[in-house]
Amino acid sequence: MLLLLTSVSLWVNARTLQSSDSSLVERWYLLSVGFLLLSIDEIAGMHETLNSIDMMGDMSWTIPGAIVAGLAGLYFVPFLLKLPRPLAIRFVLAGAVYLGGALGVEVLTDPYLENDELNTLAYNLWTALEESMEIAGVLIFLGGLFPLLRTGTPRLQVQLD
């Protein structure tokens, strides 16, 4: 839900900036879609499915995941350079914390998967660290995004029927 909230918040920000002809609108929308995909993946576990594909061999999903994350990071460098420096630093920190958990800690748990030791205290502690880092990364990101929304958007009203 936190990833979905981030996606919606990014979409609201992009929608607001659309009326001001900001050059960053496309990147905000793309970030929104990216967080939506992360939200779907968190529920559906698509990245874990990559580990079960025969063509992947012994390679963990974290390798292609790191490549995609690196390419996305490079793509967003011009975007980050146009943001206020404190916000850009916060977004980079958020990404580092999130990816440190999602990719870094995940690599450390690969031996547990290979040795069929998923129901162990050690594996569960690593998993708790991984998920905590992912949540912390998203919260750091939202901590930068929410003030931006508060100052940049007119009063937002949501009506549910």
SULLIN-V824466 format. One line per field, one symbol per residue. phi: phi as a letter, one per 40 degrees, with the letter a starting at -180 (. if undefined). psi: psi as a letter, one per 30 degrees, with the letter a starting at -180 (. if undefined). Layout:
phi->???
psi->???
This chain:
phi->.cccdcdccccccccccdcbfcccddcccccccdccccccccccgccccdcccdccgcccccccccccccccdcccddcccccdddcccccccdccccccccbccdcccdcccccfbccbcdcccccccdccccccccccccccccccccccbcdcbbbbb
psi->eeeeeeeeeeeeeeeefefghkffeeeeeeeeeeeeeeeeeeefheeeeeffkeffbgklffeeeeeeeeeeeeegeeeefflkeeeeeeeeeeeeeefeeeeeeeeffeeeeeghhfhleeeeeeeeeeeeeeeeeeeeeefeeeeeeeffklkkkkkk.
